[in-house]
Amino acid sequence: MAVHNDCELKFLELKAKRTYRFIVFKIEEKQKQLVVEKVGERTTGYEDFTASLPADECRYAVYDFDFVTEENSQKRRIFFFAWSPDTARVRSKMIYAGSKDRFKRELDGI
């Protein structure tokens, strides 16, 4: 599965410049390529992120989470999601499961 250059560029913008809150990635089966489906602006929240995931299709996503520790220290973590709902097609689940590790290696810092 090929990874479109835009995927890496958008992830680097999220990671280094903090341009986005989240990015949703989709596999284009006909092109055999992973592409960016949606980006969430910095002002969006977790509810907007979960609403952007389809109910019956698989996706990959990254989410930039800011939080405060018990010591009152500001922290940040980038989470990787492999979204695979029960209602998704079996073929789609297999394709996403098989390409997950390779895609995670492409995103430096996950």
PyMOL commands that set and color helices and strands:
alter all, ss='L'
color gray80, all
select helices_A, chain A and resi 5-17+46-51+90-106
alter helices_A, ss='H'
color red, helices_A
select strands_A, chain A and resi 2-3+20-28+33-41+59-68+74-83
alter strands_A, ss='S'
color yellow, strands_A
deselect
rebuild
show_as cartoon
